C-alpha cells in the first residue's frame, strides 16, 4: 500500500532490501532479496516556455520562409509525454496573423508565409504559461 503519491520527476526509482526470517527460534535462518520499483511516467506536467512573451520586429518585404523567432518550451515528463508540439492558439488561428505567419510544430520556429508590406498589422505572440 502506498503511503504517499509517487512522482516520477522527483523520484524515478525506489530500492528496497527485504529480509525473511523463519521460525527457527535461536537458530532462525534468514533470506534477503532486493526489490527495485520503477515509477512509470504519466502526463502530469505542463510544458513551460523559456519566456512568457516573445516580441519580434520584422521589416517589410521580409521574404516568405524567413524565420522571425523560435519559441522554446520544456516538459519534465518523459518519453512521449514530454514531446512538445507547437501550435498557434485558436484565437491566433482565427486572426489575420495565421495568414501571415506559420509555426513549425516540432521546432517552434515562426516563419513568414507572405511578403510583408507596410499595411501588415504588427503582431505580438503571447505565450500562456
Secondary structure as GFF3:
##gff-version 3
##sequence-region A 1 129
A	DSSP	beta_strand	13	21	.	.	.	ID=ss1
A	DSSP	three_ten_helix	25	27	.	.	.	ID=ss2
A	DSSP	beta_strand	30	38	.	.	.	ID=ss3
A	DSSP	beta_strand	48	49	.	.	.	ID=ss4
A	DSSP	beta_strand	53	54	.	.	.	ID=ss5
A	DSSP	beta_strand	67	70	.	.	.	ID=ss6
A	DSSP	beta_strand	73	74	.	.	.	ID=ss7
A	DSSP	three_ten_helix	79	82	.	.	.	ID=ss8
A	DSSP	alpha_helix	90	93	.	.	.	ID=ss9
A	DSSP	alpha_helix	97	100	.	.	.	ID=ss10
A	DSSP	beta_strand	101	103	.	.	.	ID=ss11
A	DSSP	beta_strand	109	112	.	.	.	ID=ss12
A	DSSP	beta_strand	125	126	.	.	.	ID=ss13
###
